[in-house]
Amino acid sequence: MKIKCLSISGEHVPYLQRNDGESSQTDYRPFKIGSVYSVFGMMLGRNGVRVLACPDTNGPSWIPLSLVEIVDPSLPSGMDFYDVANGQRFRWLADSVFGLIGYPELVESEDHFIGLMERKEEDLAIFYARYPSGLLS
């Protein structure tokens, strides 16, 4: 799956699709308008869909689907689905996220999911071992 960034401004995210702490002032840099990115995960939730892409060497980041255009909708092989709403993992997300789609570590390990967001070295290493260039091959 590939996306093209249309905006990096929270003002283009509809109010009901914003997560806690997001506002019209939220800036989604380092994504760049017009750039095309591979998608490594999806969060399906009450506030819409967010996709995990890798905008630069800072590592992967989540961006609301409302800020991108899908240019290739096909999901790569090896993507897994986890039913957050009915599962035992990710219970802390269950009020706002119904499901996760992504590579196995992303959907199976809460520690990896959090570590990726916190830019922990070991979790970035897992991501880059799977996707060396931050791109799908």
C-alpha positions in Angstrom: 0.0 0.0 0.0 1.3 3.5 -0.9 0.0 6.9 0.1 0.7 10.4 -1.1 0.8 13.2 1.5 -1.7 15.9 0.8 -1.3 18.0 4.0 0.7 18.0 7.2 -1.7 20.3 9.0 -4.1 19.3 11.8 -6.6 21.8 10.4 -7.2 19.3 7.6 -8.1 16.6 10.0 -11.9 16.7 10.7 -12.6 17.5 14.4 -14.2 14.1 15.0 -11.2 12.3 13.6 -8.7 13.9 16.0 -7.2 11.9 18.8 -6.6 13.3 22.3 -4.0 16.0 22.2 -4.4 16.8 18.5 -5.8 20.1 17.3 -6.0 22.3 14.2 -2.4 23.3 15.1 -1.0 19.8 15.0 1.9 19.5 12.6 2.6 16.1 11.0 6.2 16.8 9.9 8.5 15.2 8.9 5.9 14.1 6.3 6.2 16.2 3.1 3.3 17.3 0.9 3.5 15.5 -2.4 5.8 12.7 -1.2 4.7 9.1 -1.6 5.2 6.6 1.3 4.9 2.9 1.8 2.4 1.9 4.5 3.5 -0.5 7.2 0.5 -0.5 9.5 -3.0 0.8 10.0 -5.0 1.7 13.1 -8.7 1.4 12.6 -10.6 3.4 15.2 -13.5 5.5 16.3 -11.6 8.6 15.2 -10.9 7.2 11.7 -8.0 5.4 10.2 -4.3 6.2 10.7 -1.5 4.8 8.7 2.1 4.0 9.7 4.6 5.3 7.2 8.3 6.2 7.3 8.8 9.8 6.3 12.5 10.0 7.0 15.4 8.4 9.0 13.7 9.5 12.2 11.6 6.4 11.9 8.0 5.4 11.2 5.1 7.7 12.3 1.3 7.6 12.3 -0.6 10.0 10.1 -4.4 10.4 9.7 -5.8 8.9 6.5 -7.6 12.2 5.9 -4.2 13.9 5.2 -3.2 11.4 2.5 -4.4 10.0 -0.8 -4.1 6.2 -1.4 -2.2 5.7 -4.6 -1.8 1.9 -4.3 -4.4 0.1 -2.1 -2.9 -3.3 -2.2 -1.7 -4.6 1.2 1.7 -6.4 1.1 2.0 -10.1 2.1 2.9 -10.6 5.7 0.5 -8.1 7.1 -1.5 -9.4 10.0 -4.8 -8.2 11.6 -5.4 -7.9 15.4 -8.9 -7.4 16.8 -8.2 -4.9 19.6 -11.9 -4.6 20.5 -12.2 -8.3 21.4 -8.7 -9.3 22.1 -6.5 -9.5 25.2 -3.6 -7.3 24.0 -3.7 -3.5 23.6 -6.6 -3.1 26.1 -5.5 0.4 26.8 -6.4 1.2 23.1 -9.8 -0.5 23.1 -11.8 2.6 23.8 -10.7 4.2 20.6 -9.1 1.6 18.4 -11.0 -1.4 17.0 -8.2 -3.1 15.1 -4.6 -3.0 14.0 -3.1 -4.2 10.7 0.6 -4.5 10.2 3.7 -6.5 10.3 3.7 -9.3 13.0 5.7 -7.4 15.7 3.5 -4.3 15.4 0.2 -6.2 16.0 1.5 -8.9 18.4 3.7 -6.9 20.8 2.4 -3.9 22.9 6.0 -3.2 23.9 7.1 -2.9 20.2 4.1 -0.8 19.4 4.9 1.7 22.2 8.6 1.4 21.7 8.2 2.4 18.0 6.2 5.5 19.0 8.8 6.4 21.7 11.7 5.8 19.2 13.3 3.2 21.3 16.5 1.9 19.6 15.6 -1.8 19.8 12.1 -1.3 18.3 13.5 0.9 15.5 16.1 -1.9 14.9 13.2 -4.4 14.5 11.4 -2.1 12.0 14.6 -1.5 10.0 15.6 -5.1 10.0 12.3 -5.9 8.4 12.3 -2.8 6.1 16.0 -1.7 5.7 15.2 1.4 3.6 11.9 2.3 5.3 10.3 1.2 2.0 8.4 -1.9 1.0 10.4 -4.0 -1.5 
